[in-house]
Amino acid sequence: SVTGLPGSLELAYLGDAIYDFYVRDRLVRGGDRIRALHRCAISTVCAHAQSEALTRVEPLLTDEERAVVRRARNAHQTPPHNADPAEYHRATALEALIGYLYLTEQKERMEALIAVALGA
């Protein structure tokens, strides 16, 4: 692992919360009723949507970021029964990338990739 940083699944745990925050922030600023916001947030942070989001950011990644994604995608985890395993692993990889960028204090880079991930 990258020296001094948590493991891939811990990075993903943090990245999940950060990504969720940015999704909710964007939705609230867009203005809508709470039920619609919640439905949209749920569909944006699901494994399928996050796997597609990773596809959008992958061409932009540095070698170091690609290594973080690869390690997280290959980390041993058991996807929920209702999730497609490949999509779940890719979603974890996106979350780990966000967690990594956050912990390495690359906020501008993180926000730029989240914008691309969300199709901005």
C-alpha positions in Angstrom: 0.0 0.0 0.0 1.0 3.6 -0.3 3.2 4.4 2.7 1.4 5.9 5.7 -2.1 5.6 4.2 -4.9 3.3 5.2 -5.7 0.2 3.2 -7.9 0.3 0.0 -11.2 -0.6 1.8 -10.6 2.0 4.5 -9.9 4.6 1.7 -13.1 3.5 0.0 -15.1 3.8 3.3 -13.9 7.4 3.6 -14.4 8.1 -0.1 -17.9 6.8 0.0 -18.9 9.4 2.5 -17.2 12.2 0.6 -18.7 11.2 -2.7 -22.1 11.0 -1.1 -21.6 14.5 0.3 -20.7 15.9 -3.1 -23.7 14.2 -4.7 -26.1 15.6 -2.0 -24.5 19.1 -2.2 -25.0 19.2 -6.0 -28.6 18.0 -5.7 -29.5 20.5 -3.0 -28.0 23.3 -5.0 -30.0 22.1 -8.0 -33.2 22.7 -6.0 -35.8 20.0 -5.7 -38.1 18.5 -3.1 -36.5 16.2 -0.5 -38.1 13.0 -1.9 -36.8 13.6 -5.4 -33.4 14.5 -3.9 -33.2 11.3 -2.0 -34.3 9.2 -5.0 -31.7 10.9 -7.2 -29.0 10.5 -4.6 -29.7 6.8 -4.1 -29.5 6.2 -7.9 -26.2 8.2 -8.2 -24.3 6.5 -5.4 -25.3 2.9 -6.3 -22.6 0.5 -7.5 -23.9 0.6 -11.1 -23.7 4.4 -11.3 -20.3 4.5 -9.5 -18.9 1.9 -11.9 -20.0 4.1 -14.8 -18.6 7.2 -13.1 -15.2 5.4 -12.8 -15.3 4.7 -16.5 -15.6 8.5 -17.1 -12.6 9.4 -14.9 -10.3 6.5 -15.8 -8.8 8.1 -18.9 -7.8 11.2 -16.8 -6.0 9.3 -14.1 -2.3 9.5 -13.3 -0.2 6.4 -12.9 -0.4 6.7 -9.1 -4.2 7.2 -9.2 -4.5 4.2 -11.5 -2.5 2.1 -9.0 -4.9 3.2 -6.2 -7.9 2.2 -8.3 -6.3 -1.2 -9.3 -5.5 -2.1 -5.7 -9.0 -1.2 -4.5 -10.7 -3.0 -7.3 -8.7 -6.1 -6.5 -9.2 -5.8 -2.7 -10.8 -8.8 -1.1 -14.4 -8.0 -0.3 -17.8 -9.7 -0.5 -20.3 -7.7 -2.5 -24.0 -7.6 -1.3 -26.2 -10.3 -2.8 -28.1 -7.8 -4.9 -24.9 -6.2 -6.4 -23.1 -7.2 -9.6 -19.6 -8.1 -8.3 -17.7 -6.4 -11.0 -19.6 -3.2 -10.6 -19.3 -3.4 -6.8 -15.5 -3.7 -7.1 -15.3 -0.8 -9.6 -17.5 1.3 -7.3 -15.1 0.5 -4.4 -12.2 1.6 -6.6 -13.8 5.0 -7.3 -14.5 5.5 -3.6 -10.9 4.5 -2.7 -9.6 7.0 -5.3 -11.7 9.8 -3.7 -10.5 8.8 -0.2 -6.9 8.7 -1.4 -7.1 12.2 -3.0 -8.8 13.5 0.2 -6.2 12.1 2.6 -3.3 13.2 0.4 -4.8 16.7 0.5 -5.4 16.9 -3.3 -8.8 18.6 -2.9 -8.8 20.4 -6.3 -7.9 17.2 -8.1 -10.5 15.3 -6.1 -13.2 17.9 -6.9 -12.3 17.9 -10.6 -12.6 14.1 -10.8 -15.8 14.1 -8.9 -17.2 16.7 -11.4 -16.3 14.4 -14.3 -17.6 11.3 -12.4 -20.9 13.1 -12.0 -21.0 14.1 -15.6 -20.4 17.9 -15.0 
